[in-house]
Amino acid sequence: MKSSTIRAWSQVHTWTSLVCTGFLLMLCLTGLPLIFHDEIDDALNPATWEAAHPDGPLLDLDALLAGALAQRPGEVPIFMSFDIDRPVVNVTTGPTADAPGSAMHFASFDRTSGALVPPADVGGAVMDFLLQLHTDMFLGLPGMLVLGAMGTLFVAAIVSGVVLYAPFMRKLEFGTVRRGQSTRLKWLDYHNLLGVVTVAWVIVVGLTGVMNTLATPIIDNWKTHELADLVAPYADAPQPAVYASLDAAVNRAVAEAPGMELQFVAFPGSGFSTDYHYAIFLHGQTPLTEHIIAPALVSADDGSFAGMREMPWYVKALSLSGPLHFGDYGGLFLKMVWAVLDVITIIVLASGLYLWVARVRAKRPVAGRGPVTSA
């Protein structure tokens, strides 16, 4: 490789790294506890709650929704989701269907009695804070897009680092760490070695992180284009004033999707639905398909089945990027692997920052001697 090419790649690596390092350190530090969010929640909130009638019938969804709205006068339903391992339905309400997250209210209800399920408050506020900071820095979509840009720069820094590694190591054996040399050289070797060893993982996590920051425009594009033919007949229709039976709508959607299970419901006007439909999301029953979801649209006016659309590839990629980003699909062992790689990435980022500071200091003239010039 020509020296001019090496210098160009070095500039790319230096400046992309410098711009994104602060953000990436924040993401790695907040992401570390988020990898174990399920385990932390379980440890801080032991399973003491039990259903009122463990062997009894489940209340229909209309009764549960009515009970939830009775406790939040003046609010409208936004989402309804379902616990996997206990008979609990979660209802999200707000002043309007398109209310921001800060204005939403979340409550859980026992499906066997309709009673409120005590919230898991211990540690929840801290984890919610970390998740919000990690997701959008409390800035909403602009914050997500900034983090997406930083993730893109991070990937560029990784690629340029890999390109530079071969000429850097041409006179050294792979994995060499010059411990007997200066501190700067030793950390340069650690930086390069740890970076190249984790390159595949950081690219996967970086790209899935970028994908997650684009969730809002991806969903908006899906609603605008992929569902256009389903929504077209309702273009001039007002939003329903009275909703048809939610329970009947869910049963109809489940019947239209054999082999799939109910995941959550988005109500008319919410971010994951249209102004006229229940959007009923279903997912597969196997470890491979449980993150692949398919939406069914049922008219909230009369309960008629509007249709079902398979998610396009880019929405499927979004569905898979979340669990892949946090290692949340292979049990505790994979999460521990993710955590170790996360710590290594923190070391790589911190060592890169140290090397840049050390290089800048080395170029400064020594006091009283003036700048060093070549003969």
LINNORLIN-V737466 format. One record per residue. N is the residue number from 1. PHI is phi in whole degrees, 0 to 359 (NA if undefined). D_CENTER is the distance of its C-alpha to the mean C-alpha in whole Angstrom. Layout:
N;PHI;D_CENTER
N;PHI;D_CENTER
//
This chain:
1;NA;39
2;293;41
3;297;40
4;294;39
5;293;37
6;299;35
7;297;36
8;296;34
9;297;31
10;296;31
11;296;31
12;300;28
13;296;26
14;296;28
15;281;26
16;294;23
17;295;22
18;297;24
19;294;22
20;261;19
21;300;20
22;300;19
23;295;16
24;292;15
25;297;17
26;300;15
27;294;12
28;292;13
29;291;15
30;284;12
31;289;10
32;300;13
33;291;14
34;292;10
35;302;11
36;254;14
37;299;13
38;295;15
39;294;18
40;294;18
41;298;18
42;294;20
43;290;22
44;278;23
45;230;23
46;303;26
47;285;26
48;259;29
49;282;28
50;227;30
51;297;31
52;297;34
53;227;35
54;307;33
55;255;36
56;272;36
57;289;35
58;270;32
59;293;32
60;286;32
61;292;28
62;295;31
63;293;32
64;294;29
65;295;28
66;299;31
67;295;31
68;294;28
69;289;29
70;296;32
71;274;31
72;229;29
73;303;32
74;85;31
75;259;28
76;238;26
77;286;24
78;242;20
79;222;18
80;222;20
81;231;18
82;225;19
83;293;19
84;279;20
85;254;22
86;205;24
87;282;26
88;229;24
89;246;22
90;251;20
91;241;21
92;254;19
93;235;22
94;192;23
95;296;26
96;219;25
97;293;22
98;257;20
99;297;20
100;292;18
101;303;15
102;293;18
103;262;21
104;277;19
105;238;21
106;243;19
107;216;22
108;246;23
109;226;26
110;288;28
111;286;29
112;266;32
113;221;33
114;86;31
115;285;31
116;295;28
117;264;26
118;305;26
119;290;23
120;274;21
121;281;22
122;295;22
123;79;20
124;295;17
125;298;18
126;295;17
127;294;14
128;296;13
129;298;14
130;296;12
131;295;9
132;294;10
133;297;12
134;291;9
135;276;7
136;215;10
137;57;13
138;64;14
139;245;15
140;69;13
141;301;13
142;303;15
143;295;13
144;297;10
145;291;13
146;297;15
147;294;12
148;297;12
149;295;15
150;294;15
151;296;13
152;295;16
153;297;18
154;297;17
155;297;17
156;297;21
157;295;22
158;294;21
159;298;23
160;294;26
161;295;26
162;295;27
163;299;29
164;283;31
165;295;31
166;297;34
167;294;36
168;294;36
169;264;36
170;295;39
171;252;42
172;231;40
173;285;39
174;301;35
175;86;34
176;294;37
177;235;36
178;277;39
179;292;39
180;278;43
181;269;42
182;294;41
183;300;38
184;296;36
185;294;37
186;298;36
187;287;32
188;297;32
189;294;33
190;297;30
191;302;28
192;291;28
193;295;29
194;295;25
195;295;24
196;285;25
197;291;25
198;259;21
199;300;21
200;296;19
201;295;16
202;293;15
203;293;16
204;298;13
205;293;11
206;295;12
207;292;12
208;292;8
209;296;7
210;299;9
211;300;8
212;296;5
213;290;7
214;263;10
215;303;9
216;297;12
217;295;14
218;295;13
219;294;14
220;298;17
221;295;18
222;298;18
223;294;20
224;286;22
225;256;23
226;289;23
227;257;24
228;302;27
229;289;29
230;285;28
231;273;28
232;308;31
233;297;34
234;255;32
235;303;32
236;254;35
237;275;34
238;286;34
239;296;31
240;304;32
241;278;34
242;234;34
243;274;32
244;291;33
245;303;32
246;291;29
247;299;30
248;294;32
249;295;29
250;295;27
251;299;30
252;293;30
253;295;27
254;296;27
255;293;30
256;278;29
257;229;27
258;299;28
259;86;26
260;239;23
261;241;22
262;292;21
263;249;17
264;201;17
265;239;19
266;253;19
267;275;22
268;307;24
269;88;23
270;279;19
271;295;16
272;250;16
273;224;20
274;255;23
275;281;26
276;234;28
277;233;26
278;282;24
279;260;21
280;253;21
281;263;18
282;237;19
283;224;18
284;291;20
285;254;22
286;252;21
287;303;19
288;284;18
289;253;18
290;292;16
291;263;13
292;265;15
293;249;16
294;228;19
295;266;20
296;246;23
297;255;25
298;236;28
299;301;30
300;281;30
301;276;33
302;234;35
303;79;33
304;286;33
305;278;31
306;275;30
307;144;28
308;227;25
309;232;23
310;291;21
311;298;18
312;294;19
313;302;17
314;287;15
315;283;13
316;298;14
317;299;12
318;296;9
319;298;9
320;277;10
321;291;7
322;299;4
323;297;8
324;292;9
325;298;7
326;259;8
327;66;11
328;261;11
329;211;13
330;229;17
331;81;18
332;295;18
333;300;20
334;294;17
335;298;15
336;294;18
337;298;18
338;301;15
339;295;16
340;298;19
341;294;18
342;296;16
343;297;19
344;299;21
345;296;19
346;300;19
347;296;23
348;298;23
349;295;21
350;294;24
351;292;27
352;297;26
353;295;27
354;299;30
355;296;31
356;293;31
357;298;32
358;297;35
359;291;36
360;297;36
361;294;39
362;294;41
363;276;41
364;288;43
365;292;47
366;288;48
367;305;50
368;87;53
369;249;53
370;77;52
371;293;49
372;279;50
373;239;51
374;279;52
375;288;56
//
